[in-house]
C-alpha cells in the first residue's frame, strides 16, 4: 500500500469515527468525542466578505485603544495579561516579543500550547482549499489542510458551509474570495503520524484560502499586481476573526507557500506588516509561526526567521 493509499484509508477511518462519535486506541480504551464534535459543528461560523470589514473595524478600534491606554485597559485580549517584563516595552517591542518562529507542524505547535503549556483559547490557521472542504484529504493528499482534516473533527464543520465553496468554485480568478470559516474547539484525535490519540485536545480553526499566486501569475496577468493587496487584507481579516472570537494564542505559518506558490519572503513580510507595523499582535498573548519546511535548503523557514528578526 502506498503512502497516499494509507492516508486515504486514515481519512475514511476519520469519517467513520466522526459518524460514530467514538474510537478505540490500541490499549482497548474507548474515547468518546460525540458531544465535542457536535459542539464544533453547531457553533461554526461562516464569515462572508460583506461581514468581514466590520470585524476588522472592531479589531482596529481595539488596537488603537490598546496603543493609547495600554496600562489602563483591562482586556481579555492582551493588556490585563501583560507579563512584568513587558510593562516597560514600547508597543513595537511588545508586538515583536509576542512572535515565535519554529520548525514544527501546525498540529505539533498546537499540541505544545494546549497539552504541554496548558494554554486555553488557542486557534490556528488552516491554509485551505478555496473550493474543496478538507482539500484532497479523502484522496490521500498530504499538505497542511489535509493533515488537519485527517486528524480532527474539522471536516464536518466545513462541509456544511456550502456557500463559501460554491462561491469560490464559480469564480474565475484564483485570487479567491475572503470567505472564511471559524470552527470552534475542533477535537484533535490523531498524531501527525496518523496514530489515534488516547487523549484528545481542542483547538479552534480558521479556514481561509491564500491567493493561488502560481496560477494568477501564469493565467491572470491582469491580476498579478493585486496579489499583495488581497493577501494583506485577508491576513487582517484572519487576525480580526481570531481576536473577535476571544483567542489569545494563535498558530500561523507559511500561508500559501506550498502548491499556491506564494513567495515565503513576501508572505512573511505581509504578516510582519500587519502584526508589527499595524500592531495586530497586540490583540494576542502569543503568535507562533509553525513552519514545517521539509526542503533541503530550508528557504521557507529561513524567510520567516529573517523577516521577523529584522
N, C-alpha and C positions, 0 to 999 in steps of 0.2 A: 504494500500500500504506500503510495507516495505521500509526501508531506501535505500536499494540497488535499488529498483524499482523507487524510487523518483529520485535518482541520475542518473539512466539510462534515465529517462524522461527528466531531465535537459540536459543531453548530446545530446539527439535528438533535443531538442529545440535549443541548441547551434549550431548544424549543420544547422538547418533551418535559424537561424539568420545570420550565415556566408554566406549562399546561397543568402539570400535576401539583405544583406548588411545594415540592419536596424532592430530596435525593438522598442517597446513601453514600457515605465515604467508605474507604477500604476497611475500617475498623468495624463496619456494620452499623455505625451510628446514623440515624436519620436526621437530616437537617431540614427543618420546615421554614419556608420562605413565602408562603402564600399571602399572608397579610401584608408583608413588606412589598411584594410585587404589586398587589392591588393598590396600595397607597401610592406608589410611583405612577401607575397608570392613571389613577383617578385625579391626581394633583399635578400632572404635567401641564405646562403652559405653552401655547403657540404664540410666539411674538411675531406680529406682522410688520411689514415695512412701514405701515401707517402708524403703528403704536410706538415704534422704537424711538423716534425723535423726542417724544415726551419723556420716555425713560431716561434718555441721555440728558435732557434738560435738568431732570431731578439730580442726576449724578453730578453734573457741573455745578449746580447750586450747592450741593453738599460739599464739594471740593472747595469752592470759594469760601464757604463758611468755615471750613477747617483751616484754610490758609489764614483767614483773618482772626480767628479766635481759637487757635489750637489749644491753648492751655485752659480755656474756659468751657469748651464743649464736652458734653457727656454723650457720646455717640456709640451705638452698637458697632459702628464700622471701625473706628480707629482711636479716636482721641482718648477715650477713657482707658484704653488698653496700652498706652504708650509705656514702653519699658523705661526704667530710670535713666539708662544710658542714652535714650532717645531724646530726653527732655531738653537737652542743650543743643540739639542739632537743628540746623536750618531745615526748611521744608524740602529743599533739594536733596540735602544729605539724608533726611529721613526716608524720602522716596527710594533713594538708591540703596539704603541699608535693608530695605524690605525684600530685595530681589536676589534670588539664588539661581545659578545655572548648574545643573547636574546631569550626568550621563544616563539617567535612569529612564525606563519606560514610564508611560503615564501611570499604569497600574502600580508599579513599584513605588513611584513618588507618592501616590495617594495612600498606599498601604503604610508607608513610613509615617505619614502625617496622622492617619487615623488609628492605626494599631500600635505603633511604637511610641509616638509622641502624644497620643490620646487627644488629638485636636478635634474639635467639633466645627461645624459649619464650613466644610470643605467642599469645593467644587472643582471640576476640571473641564477643559475644553475638548470636545470631540471634533477632530479635523474631518468633517463629514463629507460624504457624497451629497451633492445637491439634489439628486434625482432618485436615489435608491436607499431606503432605510437600511441601516447596517452595512452599507456599501456592498461588497461582494462576499460577505462572511458566509452565506449559505453555500456558496460555491468553493469555499476554502481559500479565498484570497487572504493575503497577510499584509495588513497595514494597521495603523493605529485604531481606526474606527472598527475594523473587523475584530481586532483583539478585544475591544470594549464590548462589542455586541456578543461575542462568543463567551465572554467571561462573566456576564452580568444580566440584569433584568432590563437593560436599556431598550432592546429591540421592540418589545410590545408597547412601550411608551412612544416610540417613533411611528410605528405603522398606523396609529390612529390619526396622525397629523397629515392626512392626505392632501389638504390644501397646499401645504408647503411643497410637497414633492410634485404634485400635479402642475403647480405654477412653474416650477423650475424646469420641468420636462417640456413645457410649452414655449419656454424662452429660447431664442436662437443664440443669444450671446452667452459665452462661458464666463462672463463676469458674475453671473448668477444674481439672485436677489438676496436681500438682507433678512429674509425669513430665518428664524431660529427657534429651537425647541429647548425649553428648560424642563429637565426631568429630575425631580427632587428625590433624594435619598435612594438612589439606584443601588440595588444589592449586588455586591461582587461575590461570586461563589467559586471562581476558578483562579488558579495561579496563572502567571504569564505562560508557563509551560503547558497548561491545559488540565492539570490535575484538579480535582474537586477539593474545595477547602472544608475543613471541619468547622472552622469559624468564619462566618461571613463578615463583611464590613460594608458601610454605606458611603456613597459619595454622590453629590448632585452633579449632573452632567449637562453642559450646554452644547447642543448640537448645532453647528454652524459651518457652512462650506466656505473655504477660501476661494478666491478667484482662480480659475484654471488658467494660469498665466501662459503655460506652454501652448495651449490651443488658441488663446487670444492672440498671441504673437504670430502664430502660423496662419490663422484663418480670419482674424478680425483686426487687420492693421489699423482700422479706424478707431479701435477701442484701446490700443496699447497705452496711450497716454492717460487713460482712466484707471489703469490697474492700481497705481499707488493711492489715488484718491479714494477709490472704492474700498481698498483694503484698510486704509486708515480709519474710515468711518465704520467699517464692520468691526474692527477691533474696539473702537469706542463703544459700540452697541453691546458687544460681548461683555466688556467690563462693567458697563452700566447695568446689564441684566444681572450679572453676578452680585453686584452691590445691592440692587433693589431687592433681591431675594435673601439678603442678610448674610451672605457668605463672607467669611473672614480670611480664609486660606484658599488660594487659587493655584491650580496646576495648569500651566500653559505649555507651549512647546514650539516646535518648528512648523508652524501653521502653514500648510500648503506647500511645503518644501519637498514633498515626495513626488507622486505622479503628476501633481499640478504644476510642478517645476517653477515655483517662485524662488527667487534668489535668496538664500539664507541671510546674507548681509542686509538685503533690503527688508526682509521680514523682521529681523532683529531691530533694525533701525526704526521701522514703523512702530513696533512695540515700545521701543525706548522713547520715541516722541510722545506717545500717548501716556505711558506710565510715568515718565520722569518730567518731560517738558510741560505736559499738560496736567501732571500731578495726579493722575488716576490712581497711582499707587497708594495715595493717602487713604483710599477707601478700604484698604485691606491691611491685615496684620502681616501677611507674608505672601509673596508671589514666587512660585518655583517654575522655572523653565526646565521641564524634563525633556532632554534632547537625546534620544536613543539613536546614536549615529553608528551604523554598522559598517561604514565605509573605511577603507584603509587610511585615507588621508585625513579623516575626521574634520572635513571642512565645515560641516554643518554646525557641530557643537562649537568649533573654534570661532565661527562667525558670531554666535551668541555670546561667548565668553569675551571676545574682543569688544563688541559693541557695548556690553554692559559694564565693562571695566573702564571704558573711555571716560 
